[in-house]
Amino acid sequence: MSRPRTQAEYLARLVPPSVAGLNRRSLLAGAAGTGALLGTGLLAGCGGSDDDSGADAKTVSVGSNQSDPKPKDVIAKVMDGYKTSSGVTVNVNTVDHNTFQENINNYLQGKPDDVFMWFAGYRMRFFASKGLAGDVSDVWSKLNGYSDAFKKASTGDDGKQYFVPASYYPWAVFYRKSVWQQRGYQVPTTLDQLTTLSAQMKKDGLTPIAFADKDGWPAMGTFDILNLRINGYQFHVDLMAGKEAWTSDKVKKVFDTWAGLLPIHQPDSLGRTWQEAAQSLQQKKSGMYLLGLFVAQQFNADEQDDLDFFTFPEIDPSIGAKALDAPIDGYMMARKPKSEGAAKKLLEYVGSKDAANIVVKNDPSTLVANTGADTSGYTALQKKAAELVGSATEIAQFLDRDTRPDFASTVIIPAIQQFIKNPKDISGLLTSIENQKKSIFTE
């Protein structure tokens, strides 16, 4: 995947937080430039017809946010697999990941593709509740290889399924084994050990932690893990649901801790993409990088065995280090595809073990959701990632998937970027977030 973003018996626990009260406020409603993007076709699909009879249609369209070269190639191979098995051609309309995400609301209200890529959890339920996605419950009756937890992660507030999971990936701290072996570094298990290690890396001429937030979402992963480690999973879920105050001492402690860690992060992060930060790790200029498994996309095939990771260390011994982010990516159907039958046939395929096997063979940067897939081809990194997620006691989906999309996009992204720019006025920043939260969550 490109986010990137923006996800065993994880599978038994992989239930996204139950967040009630989806309201009417639209994601980025009225955002400047959205109409222009739609007008130029950057995020305009091919769907919209009321013809739902055509399971035998010869073409079907997919809106894809998998814009980086590797995941884009993997998606093409999956769709070629569908054409081979069905005779149906899939027209994949690929849009830059961030553009796709920022304009998804208007895209779905216009003429979207028959099928589109999206995320499990709150983000899926938000659009399902607004009537902007098609019910695919009958597709689920034909799927095999998914736990009840994956089905719950695909279920809307009305009890119907609107999502077919394809892959998931954990967030962790990645590093190059050769660099650590050369320097004699040891994996830290506490925050104090992490800061001591970082000080040594600085002495050795390395940037301790690669860091980027040009696109707005990567730093959310840092907030998530600090909040999970300092305040625990339930507080994190409740904060995302608008049930806890951002002005509380608990949230202030997260930002105070983060402010203390910023000097060991790569500077000037607001001008850097996640790919560029990953390349500093690949080039052995940085010692560590907190990111999703998709970081492997930036490493050559002969470097994959040199990539390793550890879960972010413990901060509070009473909370431990077992919770993590592990987002799920997959597919949804437009509310009015040009051929509902053809769209559902494609969803059956992308949810099959055959499609999952194609992903396993071609993408070392993710884990497949279908348990029927042959995962013997997983790299050592993928096997370790699956074990990490399987050992987690709680799984979060990622900040911008666990809360209201409008709150994440219009409040949290600019707030975190403001904090990175100036970490000194934490109280003022949190007061601003809380005031905006109250306005958004009470509409």
LODRENSE-33426 format. One record per residue (C-alpha): residue number from 1; x, z, y; residue in one letter. Coordinates in nm, 4 decimals, padded with zeros to 6 digits, m for minus. Layout:
num,px,pz,py,residu
NUM,X,Z,Y,a
...
This chain:
num,px,pz,py,residu
1,00.0000,00.0000,00.0000,m
2,00.1047,m00.0279,00.3597,s
3,00.0250,00.3104,00.4508,r
4,00.0283,00.4078,00.3976,p
5,m00.1829,00.6298,00.4845,r
6,m00.2580,00.6625,00.4733,t
7,m00.3751,00.8194,m00.3256,q
8,m00.2836,01.3320,m01.3955,a
9,m00.4384,01.6463,m01.4297,e
10,m00.4651,01.6108,m01.0873,y
11,m00.7527,01.4169,m01.2262,l
12,m00.9347,01.7371,m01.3096,a
13,m00.8735,01.8737,m00.9614,r
14,m00.8783,01.5659,m00.7411,l
15,m01.2025,01.6445,m00.5603,v
16,m01.1916,01.5766,m00.1869,p
17,m01.3021,01.8652,00.0334,p
18,m01.6753,01.8935,00.0771,s
19,m01.7313,01.8297,00.4434,v
20,m02.0927,01.8425,00.5514,a
21,m02.2623,01.7160,00.8639,g
22,m02.1636,01.3528,00.9139,l
23,m02.3168,01.2546,01.2479,n
24,m02.3945,00.9536,01.4573,r
25,m02.0792,00.9205,01.6623,r
26,m01.9053,00.5895,01.5728,s
27,m01.5385,00.5544,01.4989,l
28,m01.3700,00.4244,01.8128,l
29,m01.7060,00.3145,01.9523,a
30,m01.6439,00.1107,02.2638,g
31,m01.2683,00.1067,02.2128,a
32,m01.1021,m00.1404,02.4450,a
33,m00.9921,m00.4609,02.2819,g
34,m01.2024,m00.4351,01.9680,t
35,m01.4330,m00.7156,02.0690,g
36,m01.1375,m00.9370,02.1475,a
37,m00.9899,m00.8724,01.8063,l
38,m01.3158,m00.9616,01.6389,l
39,m01.3550,m01.2669,01.8561,g
40,m01.0190,m01.4056,01.7524,t
41,m01.0957,m01.3462,01.3884,g
42,m00.8263,m01.0836,01.3354,l
43,m01.0725,m00.8572,01.1626,l
44,m01.3694,m01.0829,01.1023,a
45,m01.4667,m01.1479,00.7434,g
46,m01.6719,m01.3978,00.5545,c
47,m01.9707,m01.1927,00.4389,g
48,m02.3105,m01.1352,00.5884,g
49,m02.5481,m01.3544,00.3925,s
50,m02.8506,m01.2125,00.2169,d
51,m02.7813,m01.4157,m00.0978,d
52,m02.7211,m01.1451,m00.3569,d
53,m02.7931,m01.3502,m00.6640,s
54,m02.4566,m01.5041,m00.7284,g
55,m02.2641,m01.3276,m01.0000,a
56,m02.1558,m01.6822,m01.0876,d
57,m02.0290,m01.7653,m00.7362,a
58,m01.6914,m01.9421,m00.7412,k
59,m01.5392,m01.7598,m00.4445,t
60,m01.5420,m01.4043,m00.3160,v
61,m01.3646,m01.2605,m00.0106,s
62,m01.1612,m00.9418,00.0272,v
63,m01.0596,m00.7726,00.3512,g
64,m00.7147,m00.6255,00.2916,s
65,m00.5112,m00.3759,00.4906,n
66,m00.2126,m00.4227,00.2585,q
67,m00.0007,m00.6054,00.5133,s
68,00.3519,m00.5035,00.4159,d
69,00.5253,m00.7635,00.1942,p
70,00.5409,m00.5665,m00.1317,k
71,00.1806,m00.4374,m00.1487,p
72,00.0536,m00.7704,m00.0168,k
73,00.2269,m00.9432,m00.3073,d
74,00.0842,m00.6925,m00.5562,v
75,m00.2702,m00.7512,m00.4293,i
76,m00.2169,m01.1269,m00.4627,a
77,m00.1125,m01.0793,m00.8255,k
78,m00.4200,m00.8647,m00.8977,v
79,m00.6474,m01.1278,m00.7463,m
80,m00.4699,m01.4023,m00.9425,d
81,m00.5407,m01.1957,m01.2535,g
82,m00.9095,m01.1938,m01.1640,y
83,m00.9130,m01.5703,m01.1107,k
84,m00.7481,m01.6226,m01.4502,t
85,m01.0035,m01.4045,m01.6275,s
86,m01.3136,m01.5164,m01.4384,s
87,m01.2488,m01.8575,m01.2852,g
88,m01.3492,m01.7126,m00.9462,v
89,m01.1176,m01.7635,m00.6475,t
90,m01.0562,m01.4613,m00.4261,v
91,m00.9913,m01.5298,m00.0590,n
92,m00.7826,m01.2370,00.0654,v
93,m00.7964,m01.1845,00.4407,n
94,m00.4999,m00.9610,00.5224,t
95,m00.4852,m00.7753,00.8534,v
96,m00.2142,m00.5443,00.9830,d
97,m00.2872,m00.1987,00.8450,h
98,m00.3282,m00.0216,01.1785,n
99,m00.5366,m00.3017,01.3297,t
100,m00.7648,m00.2910,01.0252,f
101,m00.8079,00.0840,01.0495,q
102,m00.8600,00.0969,01.4256,e
103,m01.1293,m00.1726,01.4198,n
104,m01.3048,m00.0957,01.0927,i
105,m01.6288,00.0233,01.2559,n
106,m01.6942,m00.3009,01.4437,n
107,m01.5732,m00.5043,01.1460,y
108,m01.8321,m00.3436,00.9178,l
109,m02.1098,m00.3917,01.1737,q
110,m02.0238,m00.7608,01.2089,g
111,m01.9692,m00.9999,00.9182,k
112,m01.7194,m00.8261,00.6923,p
113,m01.5714,m00.9669,00.3755,d
114,m01.7659,m00.9173,00.0516,d
115,m01.5239,m00.6450,m00.0572,v
116,m01.2834,m00.4479,00.1598,f
117,m01.0040,m00.1996,00.1028,m
118,m01.0510,00.1541,00.2239,w
119,m00.9973,00.5230,00.1434,f
120,m01.1720,00.7862,m00.0662,a
121,m01.3089,01.1121,00.0696,g
122,m01.4535,01.1718,00.4152,y
123,m01.3606,00.8248,00.5410,r
124,m01.5639,00.6614,00.2632,m
125,m01.8575,00.8997,00.3043,r
126,m01.8646,00.8483,00.6803,f
127,m01.9338,00.4748,00.6553,f
128,m02.1619,00.5101,00.3534,a
129,m02.3773,00.7572,00.5492,s
130,m02.4006,00.5079,00.8370,k
131,m02.5314,00.2368,00.6042,g
132,m02.2177,00.0262,00.6504,l
133,m02.1219,00.0039,00.2816,a
134,m02.2951,m00.1184,m00.0331,g
135,m02.4052,00.1025,m00.3229,d
136,m02.1837,00.0317,m00.6258,v
137,m02.3282,00.2914,m00.8628,s
138,m02.4089,00.0204,m01.1178,d
139,m02.0438,m00.0880,m01.1120,v
140,m01.9470,00.2669,m01.2068,w
141,m02.1725,00.2497,m01.5113,s
142,m01.9381,m00.0222,m01.6420,k
143,m01.6038,00.1397,m01.5534,l
144,m01.3853,00.3266,m01.8009,n
145,m01.0713,00.5326,m01.7505,g
146,m01.1767,00.7538,m01.4597,y
147,m01.2196,01.1301,m01.4587,s
148,m01.5200,01.3014,m01.3038,d
149,m01.2910,01.3999,m01.0181,a
150,m01.2261,01.0366,m00.9280,f
151,m01.5981,00.9691,m00.9468,k
152,m01.6669,01.2587,m00.7113,k
153,m01.4051,01.1212,m00.4739,a
154,m01.6039,00.7940,m00.4774,s
155,m01.9482,00.9470,m00.4223,t
156,m02.1385,00.9563,m00.0952,g
157,m02.3505,01.2385,00.0400,d
158,m02.6571,01.0804,m00.1225,d
159,m02.5053,01.1054,m00.4721,g
160,m02.4427,00.7317,m00.5044,k
161,m02.1029,00.5688,m00.5527,q
162,m01.9583,00.3545,m00.2754,y
163,m01.5919,00.3293,m00.3736,f
164,m01.3756,00.2108,m00.6648,v
165,m01.0375,00.3903,m00.6797,p
166,m00.7272,00.1823,m00.7396,a
167,m00.4247,00.3969,m00.6638,s
168,m00.3031,00.7276,m00.5277,y
169,00.0275,00.8695,m00.4145,y
170,00.1669,01.2111,m00.3268,p
171,00.3473,01.3087,m00.0085,w
172,00.6802,01.4825,m00.0631,a
173,01.0313,01.5110,00.0816,v
174,01.2376,01.2102,m00.0325,f
175,01.6149,01.1828,m00.0486,y
176,01.8955,00.9752,m00.2011,r
177,02.0513,01.1424,m00.5026,k
178,02.3924,00.9865,m00.4412,s
179,02.4126,01.1352,m00.0906,v
180,02.3143,01.4795,m00.2114,w
181,02.5535,01.4689,m00.5060,q
182,02.8393,01.3603,m00.2811,q
183,02.7720,01.6462,m00.0383,r
184,02.6745,01.9078,m00.2938,g
185,02.3296,01.9638,m00.1419,y
186,02.0735,02.1706,m00.3351,q
187,01.6951,02.1317,m00.3220,v
188,01.5535,02.3979,m00.0874,p
189,01.2651,02.6126,m00.2110,t
190,01.2042,02.8091,00.1116,t
191,01.1848,02.7149,00.4785,l
192,01.5010,02.9138,00.5525,d
193,01.6871,02.7148,00.2882,q
194,01.5536,02.3919,00.4415,l
195,01.6796,02.4821,00.7894,t
196,02.0185,02.5929,00.6511,t
197,02.0497,02.2662,00.4607,l
198,01.9534,02.0720,00.7734,s
199,02.2238,02.2452,00.9763,a
200,02.4800,02.1415,00.7159,q
201,02.3528,01.7824,00.7219,m
202,02.4022,01.7742,01.0983,k
203,02.7623,01.8918,01.0522,k
204,02.8070,01.6137,00.7970,d
205,02.6910,01.3525,01.0479,g
206,02.3430,01.2961,00.9051,l
207,02.0061,01.3158,01.0735,t
208,01.8450,01.5876,00.8581,p
209,01.4869,01.4541,00.8526,i
210,01.3895,01.0927,00.9221,a
211,01.0819,01.0852,01.1453,f
212,00.8506,00.8243,01.2996,a
213,00.5151,00.8332,01.4741,d
214,00.4802,00.5070,01.6650,k
215,00.1644,00.4266,01.4691,d
216,00.0081,00.7700,01.5198,g
217,m00.0627,00.8716,01.1607,w
218,00.2741,00.9648,00.9989,p
219,00.3144,01.2947,01.1863,a
220,m00.0264,01.4008,01.0557,m
221,00.1501,01.4479,00.7219,g
222,00.3859,01.6991,00.8816,t
223,00.0939,01.8903,01.0327,f
224,m00.0905,01.8875,00.6993,d
225,00.1956,02.0290,00.4968,i
226,00.2825,02.2991,00.7509,l
227,m00.0819,02.4075,00.7724,n
228,m00.1159,02.4067,00.3927,l
229,00.2024,02.6123,00.3556,r
230,00.1301,02.8574,00.6392,i
231,m00.2483,02.9020,00.6166,n
232,m00.3445,02.7701,00.2739,g
233,m00.5715,02.4948,00.1468,y
234,m00.9104,02.6466,00.2295,q
235,m00.8221,02.7103,00.5935,f
236,m00.6898,02.3544,00.6187,h
237,m01.0111,02.2085,00.4767,v
238,m01.2263,02.4241,00.7039,d
239,m01.0187,02.3295,01.0097,l
240,m01.0634,01.9613,00.9273,m
241,m01.4386,02.0206,00.8917,a
242,m01.4614,02.1708,01.2390,g
243,m01.5361,02.5172,01.1001,k
244,m01.2204,02.6873,01.2299,e
245,m01.0886,02.7097,01.5858,a
246,m00.7810,02.5111,01.6839,w
247,m00.7055,02.7878,01.9320,t
248,m00.6655,03.0458,01.6547,s
249,m00.3349,03.2246,01.6002,d
250,m00.3142,03.0513,01.2608,k
251,m00.3026,02.7034,01.4126,v
252,m00.0717,02.8211,01.6892,k
253,00.1708,02.9404,01.4218,k
254,00.1718,02.5931,01.2671,v
255,00.2735,02.4323,01.5953,f
256,00.5230,02.7081,01.6768,d
257,00.6868,02.6491,01.3384,t
258,00.6825,02.2738,01.3911,w
259,00.8389,02.3109,01.7372,a
260,01.1246,02.5038,01.5763,g
261,01.1759,02.2212,01.3255,l
262,01.1645,01.9288,01.5712,l
263,01.5413,01.9487,01.6488,p
264,01.6214,01.8639,01.2845,i
265,01.3919,01.5601,01.2957,h
266,01.5015,01.2125,01.4015,q
267,01.4614,01.1907,01.7824,p
268,01.2556,00.9339,01.9739,d
269,01.0018,00.9163,01.6921,s
270,00.7228,00.7749,01.9086,l
271,00.9118,00.4464,01.9340,g
272,00.9788,00.4164,01.5608,r
273,00.7664,00.2854,01.2729,t
274,00.7601,00.4586,00.9344,w
275,00.9402,00.1585,00.7874,q
276,01.2271,00.1978,01.0346,e
277,01.2540,00.5689,00.9562,a
278,01.2557,00.4886,00.5850,a
279,01.5355,00.2411,00.6423,q
280,01.7487,00.5193,00.7955,s
281,01.7091,00.7031,00.4625,l
282,01.7820,00.3831,00.2697,q
283,02.0962,00.3275,00.4813,q
284,02.2131,00.6867,00.4158,k
285,02.1884,00.7809,00.7828,k
286,01.9192,01.0448,00.7232,s
287,01.9227,01.3130,00.4586,g
288,01.5490,01.3579,00.3946,m
289,01.2103,01.2049,00.4788,y
290,00.8638,01.3595,00.4422,l
291,00.6360,01.0688,00.3508,l
292,00.4189,00.9243,00.0771,g
293,00.5512,00.7616,m00.2394,l
294,00.5172,00.4273,m00.0630,f
295,00.8550,00.5017,00.0992,v
296,00.9933,00.3288,m00.2115,a
297,00.8791,m00.0039,m00.0633,q
298,01.1795,00.0086,00.1704,q
299,01.4317,00.0370,m00.1136,f
300,01.5766,m00.2502,m00.3130,n
301,01.5121,m00.2625,m00.6861,a
302,01.8690,m00.1540,m00.7625,d
303,01.8266,00.1490,m00.5334,e
304,01.5073,00.2828,m00.6869,q
305,01.6916,00.5058,m00.9346,d
306,01.8769,00.6689,m00.6447,d
307,01.5520,00.7852,m00.4813,l
308,01.4237,01.1332,m00.5589,d
309,01.1990,01.3946,m00.3978,f
310,01.0927,01.7573,m00.3874,f
311,00.7728,01.9190,m00.2689,t
312,00.7893,02.0704,00.0797,f
313,00.9231,02.4242,00.0381,p
314,00.7377,02.7521,00.0531,e
315,00.6841,02.9233,00.3893,i
316,00.4585,03.2154,00.2914,d
317,00.5223,03.3566,m00.0601,p
318,00.1587,03.4669,m00.0862,s
319,00.0483,03.1025,m00.0410,i
320,00.3268,02.9249,m00.2257,g
321,00.4054,02.5537,m00.2390,a
322,00.1520,02.4067,m00.4831,k
323,m00.0843,02.2300,m00.2390,a
324,m00.0123,01.8765,m00.1197,l
325,m00.1551,01.5556,00.0203,d
326,m00.2320,01.2874,m00.2407,a
327,m00.4582,01.0205,m00.0857,p
328,m00.6625,00.7743,m00.2942,i
329,m00.6882,00.4064,m00.1974,d
330,m00.9369,00.1571,m00.3341,g
331,m01.2187,m00.0868,m00.2668,y
332,m01.5678,m00.0821,m00.1177,m
333,m01.8434,m00.3422,m00.0899,m
334,m01.9965,m00.4668,00.2344,a
335,m02.3585,m00.3684,00.2910,r
336,m02.4642,m00.7351,00.2741,k
337,m02.2028,m00.9414,00.0888,p
338,m02.2654,m01.3145,00.0728,k
339,m02.2921,m01.2700,m00.3030,s
340,m02.3570,m00.9159,m00.4212,e
341,m02.3239,m01.0153,m00.7845,g
342,m01.9831,m01.1765,m00.7281,a
343,m01.8657,m00.8799,m00.5221,a
344,m01.9604,m00.6353,m00.7970,k
345,m01.7908,m00.8456,m01.0638,k
346,m01.4710,m00.8293,m00.8608,l
347,m01.5075,m00.4517,m00.8205,l
348,m01.5440,m00.4168,m01.1966,e
349,m01.2169,m00.6023,m01.2365,y
350,m01.0138,m00.4140,m00.9734,v
351,m01.1365,m00.0923,m01.1373,g
352,m01.0290,m00.2072,m01.4850,s
353,m00.7192,m00.1146,m01.6810,k
354,m00.6155,m00.4823,m01.6730,d
355,m00.5886,m00.4722,m01.2943,a
356,m00.4146,m00.1340,m01.3114,a
357,m00.1602,m00.2751,m01.5570,n
358,m00.0724,m00.5484,m01.3085,i
359,m00.0095,m00.2847,m01.0413,v
360,00.2078,m00.0757,m01.2758,v
361,00.4248,m00.3775,m01.3555,k
362,00.4731,m00.4786,m00.9927,n
363,00.4611,m00.1740,m00.7650,d
364,00.6903,00.1284,m00.8037,p
365,00.5507,00.2848,m00.4863,s
366,00.2139,00.4052,m00.6122,t
367,00.0294,00.5548,m00.9103,l
368,m00.2747,00.3880,m01.0656,v
369,m00.6053,00.5739,m01.0806,a
370,m00.7282,00.4282,m01.4106,n
371,m00.6092,00.6533,m01.6947,t
372,m00.6479,00.3709,m01.9450,g
373,m00.3576,00.1816,m01.7913,a
374,m00.0272,00.1483,m01.9736,d
375,00.1962,00.3708,m01.7621,t
376,00.4959,00.3438,m01.9945,s
377,00.6331,00.1063,m01.7336,g
378,00.6364,00.3721,m01.4637,y
379,00.9753,00.4295,m01.3051,t
380,01.1304,00.7756,m01.3263,a
381,01.0139,00.8302,m00.9672,l
382,00.6543,00.7419,m01.0531,q
383,00.6565,00.9678,m01.3595,k
384,00.7870,01.2559,m01.1511,k
385,00.5243,01.1843,m00.8831,a
386,00.2457,01.1944,m01.1414,a
387,00.3805,01.5267,m01.2694,e
388,00.3947,01.6676,m00.9158,l
389,00.0329,01.5806,m00.8489,v
390,m00.0660,01.7084,m01.1916,g
391,00.0929,02.0464,m01.1172,s
392,m00.0676,02.0867,m00.7754,a
393,m00.3276,02.3616,m00.7401,t
394,m00.5032,02.1924,m00.4471,e
395,m00.5105,01.8312,m00.3313,i
396,m00.5833,01.7160,00.0233,a
397,m00.6587,01.3536,00.1111,q
398,m00.4577,01.3450,00.4398,f
399,m00.5632,01.4585,00.7871,l
400,m00.7235,01.1361,00.9068,d
401,m00.9192,01.1059,00.5812,r
402,m01.0268,01.4713,00.5594,d
403,m01.1930,01.4904,00.9004,t
404,m01.4232,01.2805,01.1155,r
405,m01.2565,00.9459,01.1872,p
406,m01.3392,00.9624,01.5581,d
407,m01.1841,01.3100,01.5871,f
408,m00.8679,01.2001,01.4063,a
409,m00.8262,00.8798,01.6059,s
410,m00.9277,00.9818,01.9561,t
411,m00.8188,01.3464,01.9627,v
412,m00.5583,01.4346,01.7005,i
413,m00.3319,01.1288,01.7235,i
414,m00.2776,01.1570,02.1017,p
415,m00.2538,01.5364,02.0800,a
416,00.0207,01.5318,01.8174,i
417,00.2093,01.2622,02.0057,q
418,00.1820,01.4711,02.3216,q
419,00.3173,01.7707,02.1283,f
420,00.6130,01.5693,01.9979,i
421,00.6870,01.4565,02.3547,k
422,00.6524,01.8071,02.4992,n
423,00.6272,02.0942,02.2463,p
424,00.6323,02.3652,02.5145,k
425,00.2626,02.3932,02.6094,d
426,00.1126,02.4603,02.2677,i
427,m00.1661,02.6855,02.3980,s
428,m00.2837,02.4251,02.6490,g
429,m00.2707,02.1532,02.3850,l
430,m00.4754,02.3519,02.1344,l
431,m00.7332,02.4458,02.3991,t
432,m00.7774,02.0754,02.4746,s
433,m00.8168,01.9913,02.1039,i
434,m01.0709,02.2695,02.0533,e
435,m01.2816,02.1645,02.3536,n
436,m01.2933,01.8048,02.2321,q
437,m01.3649,01.9197,01.8760,k
438,m01.6693,02.1147,01.9935,k
439,m01.8029,01.8098,02.1721,s
440,m01.7520,01.5746,01.8772,i
441,m01.8635,01.8013,01.5927,f
442,m02.1820,01.9129,01.7671,t
443,m02.3147,01.5640,01.8397,e
